[in-house]
């Protein structure tokens, strides 16, 4: 299958390489043409173009066909650039073309874009894609939304990108196979459904990561009793039993331990163990954690649906706090305590 890919960063390059390995032909475009040429010379893409217009022309030229053939175009770009990229694509695409959005777009935007393309005789597929830079080897978990016909046309692409049935132990009695879910991709429903499922996936990711972070922080501070000096400071509640917290625990080794046979083992824990092993105090990080939007949208959806989501909400707010977005509120607390009780500022 011949496809055009816009966006050849770490994610796009990995996806292209998996597609080529499965026998597909991938022509790519990125803003840095010199880098694209290097990727072509390395065999990571089948060809590269200097513009989106040229990319569309190349994909529309199918062997053995007279005239223009419908094309499939994959956008692997940041969510904030999807609209501009789509607008540029639509200048040159035509009836029958299929555009797949692999970015973390808001599902409401995906519904709107799908409706827009439908009126032009084209199809828009929203494909939430999980796997990151490890997807090249592990495969990508794909959450797909779109019309049945368009998804069926693109099935060979999804089959090639997905991890495959052997990527996880099978559940149930094994009498039947859920295809394509057991292979690592799913047609979640109409346009927007793929990005809706991916949004919730990332919200869950926020909660899991926050739980790990808080747990390891408790372990990291478990030796505070050994360093505790009672100062009689009215501003800070004293530690009742310092001797209860005299455990010098190596958190990197705990991470390695929990990877083996523990119910909290996961790929995220594997990554945590890896980074702790090389930097036990995490001195290379400043503690400010970004949020790319999916956590916020998940909380918005929970509110709209009237569904409680305290863990995901708390994890999102902690990311705000990590970037000192709550600093002014803390100063307000300082000010109130100082005014009503003359309490010292910390």
Secondary structure, 3 states (H helix, E strand, C coil): CEEEEECCCHHHHHHHHHHHHCCCEEEEECCCHHHHHHHHHCCCCCEECCCHHHHHHHHHCCCCCCCCCCCEEEECCCHHHHHHHHHHHHCCCCCCCEEEECCCCCHHHHHHHHHHHHCCCCEEEEEEEECHHHHHHHCCEEEEECCHHHHHHCHHHHHHHCCCHHHCCCCCCCCCCCCCHHHCEEEEECCCHHHHHHHHHHHHHHHHHHHHHHHHHHHHCCCHHHHCCCCCCCCCCCCCCHHHCCCCCCHHHHHHHHCCCCCCCCHHHHHHHHHHHHCCCCCCCCCCCCCCCHHHHHHHHHHHHCCCCHHHHHHHHHHHHHCCCCHHHHHHHHHHHHHHHCCCCC
